[in-house]
Amino acid sequence: MSGAGAPPSQPYDASGVKVAVVAASWHTQVMDGLVAGAERACAAYGIREPEVIRVPGTFELPVVAAALARAGYDAVVALGVVIRGGTPHFDYVCSAATDGLTQVSVVHAIPIGFGVLTCDNEQQALDRAGLEGSSEDKGWEATAAALDTARVVRGIRG
């Protein structure tokens, strides 16, 4: 199980953290589960209404994350899913999304919760989407990681 060994995350009052969730639109059931997990995590951390923005696909996540960073958000949660097919498309999209989101995070010094599922098949994505019966909730996990990192960054900035 890939979730084994995950660090514990204890929600804290992050109500002053400005958070945006940017989510791809492909694979509606999986994406709706990821977004719901992100919203549940935000609520647990005291964030009542995170900005939720939908984009066409996972490839588009970095450009919107960069715009959100420039707009003054303290943390961005990037959610997407790419399912392997019979062409190299999977490799290109996964690499572009990962590299792009990393670049946004480093250049803007903003936490990006990485909730991009890179799966071999749809069942793997469903198992990680935080749906009823899923073994993992990557929307929650990505949000918790972004918020926990935002707290560290705020502590450094003073």
WOKA-V859252 format. One record per residue. PHI is phi as a letter, one per 40 degrees, with the letter a starting at -180 (* if undefined). Layout:
PHI
PHI
This chain:
*
c
c
c
g
c
c
c
b
b
d
b
c
b
d
c
c
c
b
b
b
b
b
c
b
c
f
d
c
c
c
c
c
c
c
c
c
c
c
c
c
d
c
c
c
g
c
c
b
c
c
b
b
b
b
d
a
c
d
c
c
c
c
c
c
c
c
c
c
c
c
g
c
c
a
b
b
b
b
a
a
b
b
d
b
c
b
c
d
d
c
c
c
c
c
c
c
c
c
c
c
c
c
d
c
c
c
c
f
b
c
b
c
c
b
c
c
b
b
c
a
c
c
c
c
c
c
b
c
g
c
d
g
c
c
a
b
c
c
c
c
c
c
c
c
c
c
c
c
d
c
c
c
c
c
c
c
g
